[in-house]
Amino acid sequence: MFESSVPAESPPPPPRAFFGRDELIERVLDLAENLIPIALIGVGGIGKTTTALAVLHDNRIKQRFGDNRRFIRCDQFPPSRAHFLRRLSNAIGAGIENPEDLTPLRPFLSSKEMLIILDNAESILDPQGKDAQEIYGVVEELSQFSNICVCITSRISTTPSDFKHLDIPTLSMDAACRTFYQIYDDDERSNLVNDILEQLDFHPLSITLLATVAHQNKWGTDRLTSEWERRRTSVLQTEHNKSLAAAIELSLTSPMFQELGPDARALLGVVAFFPQGIDENNLDWLFPTISNKTKIFDKFCVLSLTYRSNRFVTMLAPLRDYLSPKDSESSQLLCATKERYFTRMSVSLIPDKPDFGETRWIASEDVNVEHLLDIFTSTDTNTDDVWGACFKFMEHLYWHKPRLIVLRAKIEGLPDDHRFKPECLFELSRLFESVGNTAERKRILAHTLKLLRERGKDFQVTRTLRHLSDANRLMGLREEGIQQAKEAFEIFGRLKDAVGQARCLIDLAWLLDSDKQLDAAEEAASRAINLIPEKGHQSLVCETHRVLGEIYRSSGEREKAIYHFEVARNRVLFQLAQSLVLGTLLPCTTVPRRRQIRRRPRPRRTSQVARGQWRILPGSRDGAAGWVVLQTTQA
């Protein structure tokens, strides 16, 4: 065995605060014991070095490699082949001053089993760096020694192909808390701290810096929370200038990032701005002026600045906070991206049109668009295009992903004379309808009606009256609802809108039926049928037959009820078939949420209902878009 008279370098000490990496450590230990080359990959501050040091000092590694454990910091010497070989020679104790290649080091390298960790290897393996190919070749050759396990930590994933890549994950909540409180040195746990750790995406370096700053300044949890809310990631800097910013800038100044050109930083800022990141399928329509956008996004992932998640390219929260434009209006690329989202939302949402399905994109990007609107409604409160996009956004949500939004307070806080306040309030009321909050729906509709009356917007007044009428029906305030339906009918009459009158009569029929005024309900529904044109209003005809079916069911006229329910059912099925031919399945206007036509299992006993006949069930009406609920029974 070859022995050197020059002592090898001792490795750094093990990490003190190291929690929640048991499974990762176990995987690395297994690979190291089998002398398989390992690459620990991840963004700056994710814990690559800490993990490598924990492995280096693990008892299993000590027993296997003894004192032949080497740790080389690759960012502490110039990135050249000569410097790397010299540093490697010193680390293993070869004593050769300026080796030109691995040949003179082979006796030392092959003499015993050895673990060599190359920390921060991105500084020597960056493909755009000096001597990158030569150094890459040396590392690749080094990994071929049958008695050596090479483990590298790197922000970039361009490592020799035989290395086993392990992406370093963020911490769990428990590990993040244990890391924080070991440094913060306070036994009293706080949910306020937990909230901040979660907002940091459990990023290890950010947690360590936060705990260090709080400990050094002797902050209590209340002061820590206020400083975080006021300064965000700028608070993550210790008195000795160790900061999150320095860790991120190290990646931004790398040769690989610089080679991407002037558009890269702006693109990274846009990725950081959006909570979900950027859908890779949308790169062409979001960034049409940037020719090499696909390459840039790939390199972001190679540099570990971003990662892919469900087709989105996104990044950890601390990086988002640091890299996102501080002034959204000053980012030309972000403003251009905003306009593209707004243009995409400007289309009309007509459920029975073939292109309606194309508007479903909002279901996967609703969080991004909501954040975009939240920011720009704060910085530019009077711009029509922003608030116009706001009500279109809510309209998209109503049809494709009904939920409440964070913009509610801003919408209600708009001046009453704002151009888009009535439209925004109306769409907000529909979102409350979709989540079943009828009281809030009615309150907002009442405010909307007041504003529209003041502006003399008759058509919008009728629409609002109809929705108010429906809200009152659901709340059991039938008399108030009846009066609103009648008023809407009269306004449509002045506007000479027969279809609008028919809709109001159907609303009135539902209200009168629920109020047990069956003769008046039948008269209203019959008048509605006479007003509906023969073509182009299948859903309205279906709705009319449905309400007639309910009226006759309530009055005990079974045959009439069955007839009208059959007509309604057949028209639903006709529209479904027509929609399938057009290549799109109609949404709520055909088969509304929480409603469906379904078949019952065959009962054991024969009933009095004829085999295969449709049974009438008490259906509940979902606004003007409700449909009959039917079941089949078997004799």
VOGU-3710 file (C-alpha; in Angstrom, 3 decimals, decimal comma):
1> mfessvpaes> 0,000/0,000/0,000  1,332/3,425/-0,944  1,907/5,724/2,006  2,514/9,470/1,793  4,713/11,403/4,174  2,556/14,494/3,727  -0,447/14,626/6,102  -3,867/14,883/4,473  -6,265/17,695/5,361  -8,769/17,156/8,143
11> pppppraffg> -12,455/17,639/7,205  -14,585/20,449/8,706  -16,634/19,658/11,824  -20,163/18,207/11,572  -23,210/20,559/11,527  -24,802/21,444/14,858  -28,377/22,126/13,756  -29,330/19,262/11,487  -32,847/17,827/11,604  -35,303/16,023/9,387
21> rdeliervld> -32,883/14,476/6,892  -32,874/10,882/8,117  -34,212/9,306/4,919  -31,900/11,382/2,734  -28,873/10,546/4,850  -29,741/6,851/4,713  -29,855/6,950/0,895  -26,512/8,753/0,687  -24,900/6,328/3,136  -26,049/3,345/1,104
31> laenlipial> -24,634/4,845/-2,089  -21,359/5,836/-0,424  -20,823/2,398/1,083  -21,245/0,944/-2,398  -18,766/3,516/-3,791  -21,385/4,955/-6,156  -20,728/8,594/-7,201  -23,270/10,970/-5,664  -24,497/14,435/-6,678  -26,450/16,419/-4,077
41> igvggigktt> -28,315/19,020/-6,148  -30,355/21,999/-5,030  -30,793/25,727/-4,779  -28,453/27,784/-2,630  -29,167/27,376/1,080  -31,186/24,187/0,718  -28,729/22,191/2,858  -26,417/20,451/0,400  -23,191/21,186/2,319  -24,816/20,440/5,661
51> talavlhdnr> -26,018/17,085/4,369  -22,584/16,244/2,958  -20,897/17,081/6,276  -23,429/14,993/8,201  -22,614/12,055/5,932  -18,881/12,678/6,264  -19,101/12,385/10,070  -21,590/9,518/10,226  -20,332/6,496/12,167  -20,956/4,151/9,246
61> ikqrfgdnrr> -18,746/6,327/7,004  -16,055/6,569/9,692  -15,978/2,809/10,055  -15,828/2,287/6,291  -13,314/4,990/5,309  -11,572/5,820/8,609  -9,376/8,894/8,196  -9,604/8,761/4,417  -12,461/11,233/4,237  -11,705/14,386/2,251
71> fircdqfpps> -13,683/17,607/1,907  -12,756/20,155/-0,792  -14,462/23,558/-1,044  -14,430/24,218/-4,776  -15,404/27,879/-4,433  -12,183/28,718/-2,553  -9,818/28,521/-5,512  -9,907/29,849/-9,104  -11,946/27,582/-11,424  -9,113/26,125/-13,473
81> rahflrrlsn> -7,866/22,586/-14,056  -4,433/23,366/-12,592  -5,878/24,830/-9,397  -8,284/21,939/-8,957  -5,535/19,308/-9,330  -3,288/21,186/-6,902  -6,125/21,411/-4,370  -6,928/17,731/-4,781  -3,264/16,818/-4,254  -3,138/18,773/-0,992
91> aigagienpe> -6,444/17,338/0,246  -5,380/13,700/-0,178  -1,862/14,366/1,171  -0,050/13,446/-2,051  2,449/16,289/-1,668  2,744/16,876/-5,429  2,901/20,603/-6,050  1,589/21,119/-9,569  0,212/17,928/-11,100  -0,762/18,305/-14,745
101> dltplrpfls> -3,310/15,498/-14,591  -4,323/12,593/-12,337  -1,373/10,393/-13,385  1,028/11,363/-10,561  -1,850/11,190/-8,059  -2,957/7,696/-8,998  -0,711/5,879/-6,467  -2,276/7,910/-3,658  -5,835/7,696/-5,021  -5,769/3,941/-5,616
111> skemliildn> -3,981/2,972/-2,395  -7,048/2,860/-0,125  -10,794/3,329/-0,046  -11,609/7,021/0,118  -14,591/9,381/0,280  -13,986/12,695/-1,462  -16,595/15,453/-1,184  -16,418/18,294/-3,720  -18,468/21,055/-2,132  -19,989/23,901/-4,204
121> aesildpqgk> -18,886/22,075/-7,334  -20,929/24,426/-9,556  -17,989/26,836/-9,375  -15,771/24,365/-11,274  -18,391/22,439/-13,300  -20,266/25,398/-14,791  -20,202/24,617/-18,549  -19,577/28,293/-19,323  -16,694/28,617/-16,857  -12,978/28,634/-17,521
131> daqeiygvve> -11,462/25,170/-18,127  -14,940/23,713/-17,551  -14,537/20,793/-19,940  -11,070/19,906/-18,614  -12,234/19,966/-14,987  -15,332/17,969/-15,920  -13,066/15,333/-17,414  -10,920/15,154/-14,266  -13,981/14,761/-12,006  -15,390/12,106/-14,319
141> elsqfsnicv> -12,074/10,219/-14,266  -11,874/10,551/-10,497  -15,315/8,947/-10,151  -14,100/5,907/-12,123  -11,703/4,749/-9,376  -13,160/1,529/-7,978  -12,002/2,358/-4,455  -13,256/5,964/-4,301  -16,699/7,427/-3,681  -16,958/10,976/-5,036
151> citsristtp> -19,784/13,065/-3,631  -20,398/16,525/-5,066  -22,733/19,280/-3,890  -23,851/21,611/-6,608  -26,478/24,160/-7,611  -26,260/22,990/-11,212  -27,235/19,565/-12,456  -24,625/19,293/-15,237  -22,574/16,556/-13,592  -20,929/13,451/-15,103
161> sdfkhldipt> -23,528/10,922/-16,196  -22,531/8,146/-13,772  -23,334/10,276/-10,710  -26,516/9,405/-8,839  -28,517/12,648/-8,539  -30,332/13,350/-5,280  -32,409/16,542/-5,173  -32,311/18,066/-1,696  -35,854/18,789/-0,446  -36,981/21,522/1,917
171> lsmdaacrtf> -37,512/20,721/5,586  -40,656/19,432/7,226  -42,515/21,714/9,639  -41,134/19,786/12,618  -37,531/19,933/11,352  -37,895/23,626/10,493  -39,129/24,405/14,012  -36,356/22,401/15,647  -33,763/24,182/13,484  -35,187/27,600/14,315
181> yqiyddders> -35,547/27,118/18,075  -32,126/25,547/18,523  -30,637/28,835/17,316  -33,304/31,186/18,675  -32,895/29,541/22,104  -36,436/29,981/23,372  -38,469/27,073/24,711  -41,796/28,828/24,158  -43,221/27,844/20,764  -45,347/30,296/18,796
191> nlvndileql> -47,796/29,865/15,928  -46,569/33,233/14,636  -43,151/31,691/14,066  -44,736/28,660/12,415  -46,535/30,952/9,971  -43,274/32,666/9,017  -41,461/29,361/8,566  -44,257/28,204/6,277  -44,007/31,422/4,271  -40,291/30,656/3,864
201> dfhplsitll> -41,223/27,285/2,328  -39,126/25,698/5,117  -35,951/26,768/3,299  -33,059/25,837/5,669  -30,759/28,839/5,088  -33,639/31,292/5,411  -34,723/29,670/8,666  -31,183/29,718/10,030  -30,725/33,393/9,112  -34,099/34,352/10,575
211> atvahqnkwg> -33,320/32,595/13,867  -29,822/34,117/13,988  -31,055/37,675/13,368  -33,839/37,291/15,948  -31,414/35,828/18,502  -28,720/38,464/17,932  -31,221/41,307/18,253  -33,034/39,667/21,167  -36,405/39,980/19,416  -39,535/38,495/20,891
221> tdrltsewer> -41,979/36,744/18,596  -44,150/39,864/18,202  -41,182/41,994/17,148  -39,950/39,214/14,869  -43,355/39,028/13,210  -43,573/42,789/12,664  -40,054/42,906/11,212  -40,869/40,047/8,861  -44,111/41,648/7,680  -42,358/44,966/7,094
231> rrtsvlqteh> -39,070/43,807/5,563  -39,763/40,272/4,288  -36,585/38,539/3,056  -34,479/41,685/3,510  -34,505/40,835/7,221  -32,473/37,694/6,453  -29,029/39,207/6,924  -26,800/38,755/9,952  -24,366/41,264/11,422  -21,538/39,450/9,642
241> nkslaaaiel> -23,173/39,971/6,231  -24,253/36,403/5,746  -27,501/36,783/3,827  -30,013/35,146/1,564  -29,262/37,797/-1,050  -25,617/36,736/-1,207  -26,606/33,100/-1,716  -28,985/33,981/-4,568  -26,660/36,467/-6,245  -24,000/33,777/-6,387
251> sltspmfqel> -26,228/31,925/-8,858  -27,120/35,074/-10,791  -23,459/35,941/-11,338  -22,511/32,449/-12,492  -21,172/32,089/-16,047  -24,112/29,871/-17,027  -26,686/32,483/-15,972  -24,756/35,341/-17,554  -24,592/33,438/-20,839  -28,410/33,432/-21,046
261> gpdarallgv> -28,431/37,103/-22,020  -30,283/40,246/-20,887  -33,772/38,699/-20,937  -32,957/36,072/-18,307  -33,184/38,320/-15,236  -36,492/39,825/-16,363  -37,938/36,368/-17,072  -36,794/35,144/-13,676  -38,572/38,128/-12,116  -41,829/37,198/-13,867
271> vaffpqgide> -41,529/33,586/-12,673  -40,945/34,910/-9,155  -43,943/37,262/-9,356  -46,519/34,542/-9,890  -47,286/32,245/-6,916  -47,800/29,251/-9,197  -44,880/30,123/-11,460  -45,245/29,879/-15,243  -47,045/27,142/-17,157  -44,506/25,807/-19,662
281> nnldwlfpti> -47,311/25,239/-22,158  -47,929/28,998/-22,215  -44,407/30,219/-22,958  -45,177/31,090/-26,572  -48,199/33,290/-25,930  -46,822/34,834/-22,737  -43,369/35,733/-24,107  -43,659/35,976/-27,913  -40,808/38,495/-28,244  -38,190/36,302/-26,536
291> snktkifdkf> -36,722/33,851/-29,015  -34,753/31,527/-26,705  -37,299/31,352/-23,864  -37,449/27,547/-23,752  -33,667/27,317/-23,365  -33,701/29,978/-20,651  -36,374/28,170/-18,652  -34,451/24,914/-18,947  -31,306/26,610/-17,640  -33,203/28,084/-14,704
301> cvlsltyrsn> -33,954/24,509/-13,645  -30,377/23,379/-14,310  -29,177/26,206/-12,043  -31,676/25,100/-9,349  -33,184/28,589/-9,331  -36,500/27,021/-10,309  -38,071/23,593/-10,315  -40,897/21,934/-12,239  -44,171/21,104/-10,534  -47,264/19,905/-12,420
311> rfvtmlaplr> -46,108/21,510/-15,697  -45,382/24,825/-13,935  -41,889/26,251/-13,542  -41,787/27,803/-10,092  -39,407/28,547/-7,213  -39,174/28,503/-3,445  -40,858/31,350/-1,579  -37,665/33,076/-0,313  -36,327/33,271/-3,870  -39,711/34,512/-5,100
321> dylspkdses> -39,702/37,274/-2,531  -36,155/38,358/-3,372  -36,378/38,089/-7,174  -39,901/39,419/-7,745  -40,009/42,993/-9,138  -40,277/45,431/-6,250  -42,210/47,864/-8,457  -44,531/45,893/-10,712  -45,196/48,883/-12,962  -41,484/49,297/-13,701
331> sqllcatker> -41,076/45,781/-15,122  -41,831/46,026/-18,826  -41,944/42,258/-19,235  -44,341/41,842/-16,306  -46,631/44,561/-17,679  -46,606/42,868/-21,081  -47,446/39,554/-19,377  -50,312/41,249/-17,546  -51,767/42,491/-20,836  -51,643/39,001/-22,295
341> yftrmsvsli> -53,571/37,573/-19,355  -56,102/40,402/-19,596  -56,558/39,825/-23,327  -57,118/36,131/-22,755  -59,855/36,895/-20,225  -61,608/39,449/-22,444  -63,535/36,829/-24,435  -67,276/36,394/-23,975  -68,312/33,391/-21,916  -71,287/31,856/-23,719
351> pdkpdfgetr> -71,764/28,294/-22,453  -73,463/26,886/-25,542  -70,758/28,108/-27,914  -68,077/25,670/-29,165  -65,190/27,853/-27,966  -66,481/27,955/-24,390  -64,188/25,083/-23,439  -61,135/27,188/-24,266  -61,879/29,399/-21,262  -61,280/26,520/-18,852
361> wiasedvnve> -57,605/27,477/-18,623  -58,517/29,711/-15,673  -59,073/26,642/-13,482  -55,329/25,928/-13,448  -54,097/29,539/-13,328  -56,633/31,210/-11,047  -54,111/31,814/-8,254  -51,706/33,550/-10,658  -54,403/35,788/-12,134  -55,810/36,635/-8,712
371> hlldiftstd> -52,351/37,679/-7,497  -51,795/39,729/-10,654  -55,076/41,577/-10,103  -54,426/42,010/-6,393  -51,094/43,727/-7,100  -52,235/45,913/-9,980  -55,496/46,971/-8,324  -53,292/48,250/-5,485  -50,806/50,138/-7,640  -53,230/51,475/-10,255
381> tntddvwgac> -56,684/51,744/-8,689  -58,329/53,860/-11,388  -57,265/52,063/-14,560  -60,281/50,667/-16,396  -58,462/47,719/-17,937  -57,476/46,361/-14,509  -61,009/46,484/-13,098  -62,465/45,299/-16,381  -60,181/42,278/-16,120  -61,277/41,872/-12,496
391> fkfmehlywh> -64,936/41,298/-13,311  -64,005/39,060/-16,266  -61,832/37,018/-13,896  -64,766/36,497/-11,551  -66,968/35,541/-14,490  -64,408/32,899/-15,511  -64,262/31,608/-11,937  -68,046/31,352/-11,696  -68,181/28,967/-14,627  -64,996/26,977/-14,127
401> kprlivlrak> -63,782/27,186/-10,506  -66,339/28,878/-8,244  -64,819/30,243/-5,046  -64,433/33,504/-3,149  -61,507/35,814/-3,858  -59,187/38,124/-1,931  -60,320/41,110/-4,014  -63,678/41,393/-2,265  -62,703/44,231/0,077  -61,157/46,233/-2,768
411> ieglpddhrf> -64,244/45,819/-4,919  -66,626/46,947/-2,191  -64,258/49,785/-1,340  -64,381/51,292/-4,832  -66,148/54,676/-5,095  -69,793/54,242/-6,110  -69,183/56,280/-9,254  -66,395/53,973/-10,440  -67,163/52,703/-13,937  -66,734/49,020/-13,172
421> kpeclfelsr> -68,078/48,841/-9,627  -71,573/47,572/-10,594  -70,132/44,875/-12,881  -67,613/43,780/-10,262  -70,248/43,687/-7,523  -72,581/41,631/-9,690  -69,916/39,037/-10,477  -68,926/38,982/-6,802  -72,546/38,199/-5,918  -72,462/35,243/-8,298
431> lfesvgntae> -69,408/33,857/-6,510  -71,317/34,079/-3,224  -74,169/32,267/-4,961  -71,793/29,515/-6,054  -70,610/28,886/-2,471  -74,142/28,991/-1,046  -73,919/32,277/0,881  -77,316/33,677/-0,100  -77,418/36,436/2,521  -74,177/38,023/1,255
441> rkrilahtlk> -75,325/37,487/-2,312  -78,509/39,443/-1,618  -76,688/42,255/0,195  -74,255/42,772/-2,677  -77,027/42,556/-5,283  -79,007/45,237/-3,430  -75,997/47,576/-3,628  -75,524/46,698/-7,291  -79,183/47,470/-8,033  -78,922/50,879/-6,380
451> llrergkdfq> -75,897/51,832/-8,498  -77,492/50,618/-11,732  -80,747/52,486/-11,081  -78,763/55,674/-10,551  -77,031/55,153/-13,894  -80,211/54,289/-15,789  -78,852/50,911/-16,959  -82,210/49,217/-17,577  -80,926/45,935/-18,968  -78,453/45,461/-16,111
461> vtrtlrhlsd> -81,224/46,440/-13,674  -83,425/43,614/-14,961  -80,594/41,128/-14,675  -79,928/42,187/-11,088  -83,630/42,110/-10,197  -83,881/38,540/-11,470  -80,927/37,440/-9,347  -82,336/39,283/-6,322  -85,644/37,555/-6,910  -83,908/34,183/-6,895
471> anrlmglree> -81,971/35,040/-3,731  -85,200/35,985/-1,972  -86,809/32,721/-3,119  -83,947/30,749/-1,589  -84,270/32,729/1,639  -88,039/32,103/1,795  -88,862/35,763/1,088  -91,216/34,876/-1,738  -93,358/37,996/-1,745  -90,317/40,230/-2,142
481> giqqakeafe> -89,009/37,946/-4,870  -92,340/38,021/-6,722  -92,344/41,816/-6,799  -88,803/41,912/-8,159  -89,627/39,386/-10,897  -92,677/41,430/-11,897  -90,641/44,647/-12,021  -88,025/42,987/-14,216  -90,839/41,745/-16,514  -92,199/45,281/-16,891
491> ifgrlkdavg> -88,760/46,726/-17,745  -88,177/44,036/-20,367  -91,554/44,971/-21,801  -90,447/48,575/-22,191  -87,261/47,304/-23,826  -89,384/45,104/-26,164  -87,347/42,055/-25,144  -89,656/39,038/-25,377  -86,984/36,525/-24,333  -86,196/38,613/-21,279
501> qarclidlaw> -89,887/38,691/-20,401  -90,030/34,906/-20,761  -87,139/34,512/-18,344  -88,896/36,715/-15,800  -92,121/34,720/-16,165  -90,197/31,511/-15,497  -88,668/33,126/-12,385  -92,150/34,191/-11,333  -93,532/30,698/-11,917  -90,919/29,180/-9,604
511> lldsdkqlda> -91,712/31,712/-6,897  -95,477/31,232/-7,206  -95,093/27,453/-7,178  -93,048/27,586/-3,963  -95,720/29,942/-2,530  -98,450/27,393/-3,442  -100,083/29,836/-5,891  -100,322/27,054/-8,458  -102,851/28,583/-10,856  -100,861/31,805/-11,087
521> aeeaasrain> -97,645/29,796/-11,498  -99,178/27,767/-14,353  -100,343/30,943/-16,071  -96,894/32,528/-15,826  -95,138/29,440/-17,234  -97,658/29,095/-20,066  -97,175/32,752/-21,017  -93,412/32,146/-21,019  -93,736/29,334/-23,575  -95,680/31,618/-25,906
531> lipekghqsl> -92,962/34,289/-25,706  -89,972/32,020/-26,407  -88,900/31,958/-30,095  -89,039/28,553/-31,765  -85,302/28,379/-32,474  -82,155/29,125/-30,524  -83,468/28,912/-26,957  -83,534/25,200/-26,119  -82,356/25,688/-22,553  -85,105/28,217/-21,876
541> vcethrvlge> -87,768/25,895/-23,310  -86,416/23,096/-21,147  -86,546/25,295/-18,061  -90,157/26,202/-18,794  -91,210/22,556/-19,098  -89,383/21,752/-15,923  -91,239/24,378/-13,913  -94,533/23,222/-15,442  -93,662/19,681/-14,368  -93,076/20,886/-10,828
551> iyrssgerek> -96,336/22,841/-10,810  -98,368/19,823/-11,973  -96,547/17,569/-9,526  -97,524/19,950/-6,711  -101,159/19,964/-7,885  -101,285/16,174/-8,157  -101,753/16,110/-11,935  -99,392/13,242/-12,455  -99,746/12,639/-16,197  -99,172/16,291/-17,049
561> aiyhfevarn> -96,163/16,403/-14,751  -94,632/13,320/-16,366  -95,183/14,763/-19,824  -93,394/18,055/-19,061  -90,546/16,323/-17,252  -90,116/14,022/-20,262  -89,943/17,014/-22,592  -87,360/18,683/-20,347  -85,308/15,486/-20,144  -85,331/14,935/-23,886
571> rvlfqlaqsl> -84,180/18,471/-24,553  -81,340/18,060/-22,054  -80,221/14,884/-23,793  -80,529/16,566/-27,179  -78,297/19,416/-26,047  -75,774/16,990/-24,577  -75,602/15,083/-27,861  -75,277/18,331/-29,768  -72,475/19,451/-27,487  -70,573/16,204/-27,953
581> vlgtllpctt> -70,820/16,593/-31,721  -69,362/20,085/-31,369  -66,525/18,647/-29,281  -67,383/20,370/-26,002  -69,512/19,321/-23,051  -71,756/22,128/-21,890  -71,373/23,218/-18,269  -73,918/24,415/-15,763  -76,574/25,600/-18,208  -77,036/21,997/-19,297
591> vprrrqirrr> -76,020/19,891/-16,320  -75,512/22,197/-13,358  -73,250/21,581/-10,417  -74,649/19,215/-7,839  -77,335/18,088/-10,333  -77,272/15,031/-12,508  -79,479/12,528/-14,255  -78,755/9,173/-12,727  -80,247/5,688/-12,654  -81,262/3,797/-9,577
601> prprrtsqva> -80,324/0,164/-8,955  -83,098/-2,377/-9,589  -85,273/-2,779/-6,437  -86,263/-6,212/-5,239  -90,010/-5,675/-5,312  -92,285/-4,597/-8,124  -93,607/-1,076/-7,761  -96,718/0,452/-9,259  -94,595/2,583/-11,579  -94,323/1,081/-15,064
611> rgqwrilpgs> -90,978/-0,499/-15,939  -88,455/1,986/-17,331  -90,713/4,949/-16,586  -89,181/8,130/-15,233  -90,017/8,900/-11,662  -90,594/12,519/-10,613  -88,478/13,745/-7,737  -88,840/17,058/-5,909  -86,124/19,055/-7,642  -84,552/22,191/-6,278
621> rdgaagwvvl> -83,776/25,029/-8,643  -80,269/26,452/-8,954  -81,046/29,980/-10,121  -82,022/30,263/-13,772  -79,649/27,466/-14,716  -81,347/24,627/-12,800  -82,578/21,457/-14,464  -84,897/18,625/-13,650  -83,671/15,850/-11,366  -84,947/12,507/-12,645
631> qttqa> -84,402/8,902/-11,744  -85,516/5,701/-13,415  -87,159/2,902/-11,519  -87,532/-0,734/-12,368  -90,609/-2,792/-11,769
//
